[in-house]
Amino acid sequence: MSLDDHPTVRAVRARSSRHVHDVPVSSELIKRIARDCGADDVGIIEFDRAAIAPQRDFIRKVYGRTRSLLAIACHMNREPVRSPSRSVANEEFHSTYDHVNETARAIVRALDEHGIPSCNSVAAFPMEMDLPRIMMVQHKPIAVEAGLGRMGIHRSVIHPKFGSFVLLGTILLGCEADAYDQPIDYNPCLECKLCVAACPVGAIKPDGGFDFLSCHTHNYHDFLGNFAQWVEKVADAKDARDYRARVPRTETLNVWQSLSFKPGYKAAYCISACPAGEDVIGPFLHDRDGHFADVVQPLIDKDEFVYVIPDTDAEDTVTRRFPHKKVQHVTSGRHTGSLQAYIFSLSLGFQRGRARGLDLVTHLRFTGASALDMTVTIKGRNLQVVPGRHVGEAGLLVTADTKAWLSLQNRDLTLADAIAAELVSYSDETLFAAYMRCFPL
């Protein structure tokens, strides 16, 4: 039997030869399908929207036929997220993430029934752990462009109706739409700074700055970084007694619970405290002091472990603002595998408090298999990184073998050993120490 005579081929060719994805599809049809499948709000943007240019190549790796993007938002129940009992809050996060993924799957299936090709991405985990960029589709910029809200100073999308109590997803569409959405023309963020007050590590700054490292170290303690550290502690322990001396019992139970019931956020208090959004703001407008007393103060008063890297801005914040909370020292848990990763880590780990009063231009020269010159300028609380060349007059010169420098960043090599082996050198010991304090390991 020839291919042309196969019953499947004949049945398909008997249908209309005009494929839906060859012409723009009704945006209203796509949105109706998405809402019917469980999305609380939706928006569509074209694939060539300038704002998503940085992630376009990554999206193509997920679904090469992408021609437009459908952003969806599903809202969470507010009161569980506000609970000081984070087991309750985390169950709401996990259940809503599951709902986002189930909704996205249902949308793709319904679109397929209309002849519209599409691919659902992942709301959060699992991610691509073996790639330099683990999250292939970044939902926040897409949601903002699709009119689902704006970024607040807590670095989460605030929906105009549901406020911060939303989780996001993206469906990659293999068709164009006949109409696209635009960002909303205002920011629902009230700039009330309650997220600043509630954050146990001071990651959110009153001036809008954000300390990613402090947030990641504490709030995501039960995620990637701590698991890697825990495995290394198990490997290093001589026996059960030594293991118990290295790892508190609560940490062992945390790892078990994360593996059994999904990892939990240690805080996310910035979401809990946020009063923005039409459906959320009423009680705050009626009684601001009452909102603070009922929602924010219990989070501030909570007696809990706070995970910080030693000698960082986060540790200063805990000891100064939350002396009743217990400091637990950890490392960053990150693995820096390349100079590109090191460059990227500088802005994420920069400690503005440690840089206060520092005016320093550093010229770094990396040698060996991966050679690179770069300039790092610290001026007060501001950081500028220029890879590829030396700029301006340097106060500090650093020369390092690339492999040794990366080993130093990963705590596989001590600075003393690197200097003794002539793998790292610097022009001024005091300034080098000041530089290193700004980027903790």
N, C-alpha and C positions, 0 to 999 in steps of 0.2 A: 504494500500500500504506500503510495506516495504521501508526502507531508500534506499536500493540498487536499487529498481525499480523506485525511484523518477526521473522524467525527468531531473532535474538539476544535480543530482548525476551521472546519466548515461551520460549526455553530457560532464561533466568534466572528467570522467574516460575514455571517448573515446579519449580524447586528449593524448598527450605524457605524460607518467608517470614521466618523468624526469623534476623536477622543476629547474628553472634557478638558484635559490639561493642555490642549493645543490653543485654547482661547481663554481669556480672563473669566474666572468663575465669580458668581455673585458672592460678594463679601457677606451679605445678609444671610445667604444660605449656609455658609461656613460657620458664621457666628451662631445661628440658630441650632445647628447640629452640635456645636460645642456646649452651648447652654443646656440643651436637652440631655447631653451626656454627663452633666454635673458641674461644669465650670460656673463660677459665680460672676465672673466678668471676663471679657475677651477683647482682643484687639489684633489687628493684622497690619504688618508692615512689609514693604517690598524688600527683597533680598539685597538690593544695592543701596540701601539707606546708609548714608555716610557714617552715622554714629556706630554702626556695628561692623565697620570695615576691619577693625583689629581681630575680629573672631570669624570673619567670613571663611578663611581657609580651613579653620578647624571645623566649622559647620559642614563644609563640603566633605570632610573626612567621615562625618557621621552619615550624611545622606547627600550624595553627589548631585542629585536631581533637584536640589532645593531651589525654589524660585520666589518664595515668599515665606513669611514666618507668622504663625498664629500663637500669640501669647495668651496664656490663661492664668487666672488667679482663683484660688479656693480659700475661703476664709476659715479661720480657726475659731473655736469657742474661746471667748476672752477670759472668763474667770479661771478656768484651769491653767491657762498660761500665766496668769497673775499669781498663782498659788506659790507661797514660799516653799512648799513641798515640791521639789523639782521632779520627783517621780511622776507626780500628777501632770505637771507642765510638759514633761518629756513624752508622756503617753499621747498628749494632744498633738505635739509636734509630729510624732511618728505616725499617728493615725491620719493626720492631714496630709503628710507626705505620701502615704499609701493611697489616699484618695486622689491626690493630684496625678499620680502615676496611673491609677485605674481609670481616671477620667480621660487622660491622654490616650490610653489604649483604646478606650471606647470610641473616642473621637476618630482615631485612625481607622477603626473598623467601619464606622458609619460613613466616613468620607469615601472609603473604598467601595461601599455599596452604591455611591453616587458617581463612581468612576473617577474619583479624585485621588491621585497618589499622594501619600504622606508618610512621615515617620515620626513617631513620638520619641523625644529625648528623655533623659532621666532627670527627675526633679532634684535629686541630691546624689546620694550614693546608690549603687556602685559607680565608681569613676575609673578612669584609665590609669592605673597605678604604674604602668611601665612606660608612660610617655612623659615628656617634660612638662606638659600641661595636662593635669589630670581631669579637669572639668572642660569638656569639649564645647558645650553650649552654656554660655553665661546668661542666665535668665533675667537678671536685674536690668541691664541696659536695654534688652529687647522689650521688657515690660514697660519701661519708662517711655520708650519711643512709641509703643502701641497705645499709650494713653491710660495705662493702668495705675499711674501714680508717679511720684517723684521720690528721689532719695532724700531721706532725712539725715540729720547730722550723725545719727547712729549707724549710718551706712546700710540701712534696710529700706526697701521701697515702702512708702506710705500710700495706701490706696485712699482716694478721696472719700469713699464711703466706709470701708472696713478698717481703715487706719493701718497700723503696723501688723495687724493680726491676719496676715495673708501669707500663703506660700505659693510659689510660682512654678509654672511649667511652660514648655515651648514645643509646639508641633511644627515640624519642617514640612512645608507644603511643596509638592511637585507641580504646582500650577501658579499662575498669576491671579490676582484678584481684581475685580473691577473698581475697587475703592480701597484706600488705605487710611489708617488712623494716624494721628499726630499726638505728640505729647500734650498733656493738659497744660493750661496757661498759668498755673499757679502751683506753689508747693504746699501740700497739706501740713507740712511740718510747722508746728507752732513756735519753735525755738524756745520752748518752755524750760529746756535744760533738765528735765526730770530724768532723762536717760543718763545725763552726766552725773546727777546726784546718786543714781542707783548703781552705777557700774562699780563693782568691788575692786577693780584694778586700775581705775582712772583711765581707761583706754579712750574714752570719748572726752575730748577737750572742750572747754567752754567756748573757745574761739573757732570751733569746727574742726580742729585737728583730730587725727585718729592714730592711735598706737596699735597697729595690727598685731605686733608680736605679743603684747600683753594680753590682748583679747584672745588670741589663738592659744596661748599657753594655758590660760585658765579655763575659758569657756569650752574649749575643745579638748580638754585634758584627756577625756576618755576616748578620743578618736585616734588619729594616726600616730602622733608624736609619742604619747605615753605608752602605747602598745609596743612600739619599737624599743623604748627604754626598758619596759618591763621584760621583754624577751632577753635583752642584754644582761639585765640583772639576774635573771634565771641562769643564763649561761655562765656568768661570773661566780655565782654562788657555789661554795664548796659542798654544802650539804643543806638539809632542811633548816637547821639552826642558823646557819649563815644567811640563808635566804630570808628568814624571819627578821634577822637583824638589819637586812638591807631594805626590805619591803614591808611597810605597815600592813596589818591584816586588812584594813579598809581598802588598800590599794589592790590587794589580791581579789577581794570581793568585787571591787569596781570593774576589774578586767573580766571576771566571770560574768557579771551582769551585762557588760557591754557585748560580750560574745553571745550571750544567751537571748538578750532582749533588745538589742541595738544600743549603740553608744548614746549616752545622754549628755545634754548641755549642762554645764556646771552653773551657768547663770542665765544668759539671754534676758537679763533684767531690763535691758534697754527696750525690748519689745513689751515686756510686762508693764512698765511704767508709762508708756506712751499714751497720751489721751487724744491723739489726733484722729480725724475721721468723723464723718457726719454721724455714723451709728455709735460712735464711741465717746464723743466729746461732751455729751449732755451732762453727766454727773460732774465732770470737771468744771464746766461753766457754772453749774449750780452751786458747787462748794469746792473750791480749789484746795483749801486746807483739808477738807474731808477726803478728797482724792489722795492727797499726799499721805495722810494718816492711815487710810485703809489699804492703799496699794503700794506706795513707795516705802514708807517707814518699815513695814515688816521685812522687806527685802534688805534694807540697810541694817536692821537689828539682828538679822539671822546669824546665829553662831555656826560657822562653817569653816572648812579648810579653803584657803585661797592659794592657788598654785602659781608661783612666780619664779622667774630666773633671779638668782642672787644679784644684789647691787644694781637693780633696775628701777625705773620710774614706778613700775607697778608695786615693788616692795615698799618704796617710800609712801605710796598712796595708802596701802593697807595699814602700815604702822601709824600713819598720821591720822587718817580719817576713819579707819575701822579697827581700832586697837583690840576689840573683842573678837575679831576673826583670827583664825590661826593660819600663820604663814607656813606654807609647805614648799621647800626649795626643790626645783626641778631644772632640767636643761630644756633647751628649745625643742629638742627632738627632731630638728630638721636635718636633712642630709644635703650638703651642697656638692653637687657632682660636676660642676663646670664653672668657668669664670662668668659665663652668662647668668648662671643661677646665683652666683655671688653678687653680681651687679644688681640683680633683681631683689635680692634679699636686703640690700642696704636700705632702701626706702621703707621696706616692711618692718625692719627691726630698729630703725633709727630712734634713739632715746632723746627726746627733746629736752627733758629735764636735765639729763647728764650733759647736754650740749650748751646749757645756759651759760652765757658769758664767753663762750669759746668762739674765736675767729681764726679759722685754720684752713689753709689750702694744702692738701696732701697730694703729691705726685706718687703714684704707685707704678712700679714696673715689674711685670710678671715675666719670668723667663722659663725656658725649657720647651717642652713639646707644644704648649699653648702659650705663645708670647703675646703680651698686650700691655699698652700703656693706658693709664686712666687717671682722671683727676677727680678728687672728692673734696668739695668745698663745704665747710660747716661754718655758718655765720649765725650765731645765736641759736635759735630754734629752727633754722632753715637749712635744708640740705640740697646740694646740687651734685649730680654725678655725671661726668662727661667721659664715656668710654672711648678708647681709641687714640687719645692724644693727651698731652700735658698742656694745661691752660694756666696762664698767669704765673705769678711768682710764688713758689711753694715755701711754706714754713716747715714742712716735713717731707722727707724723701724716704720711700719704702721700696726695697727691692726684695723680691721673693721668688723662689722656684714655685711654679704654679701648683704642682702636685703637693708640695709641702704646705703651701698656703691653704689649699682645700682640706688637707688632713688636719691642719690647725683649726679650721672652721668646724670640722666634724668631730673635734676633740679626740682624734686618733693620734695626735702629735702635740707635745707640749711646746710652748714658745721657747723655753730654755733649751730643749733638745734641738729645735729648729735653728736657733742661733748658734749653738755649739757646733752644729754640722754645717754652718755657713750657708744655710738654705734661706734664711730670712735676715735682713739687716735694715737698720733705720738710722736716720741722721740725728734724732733727738729722743732720748728715752722718755722724758716727761711728756712731750707732745704725742709720742706714739701711744703711751698709756692713756692719754686723754682721748685719742682717736678710738682706741679699742673699747673704752668705756661706753662710747656712743653706739656700739654695735655688739651687744652681748651675745655669748654663745649658749 
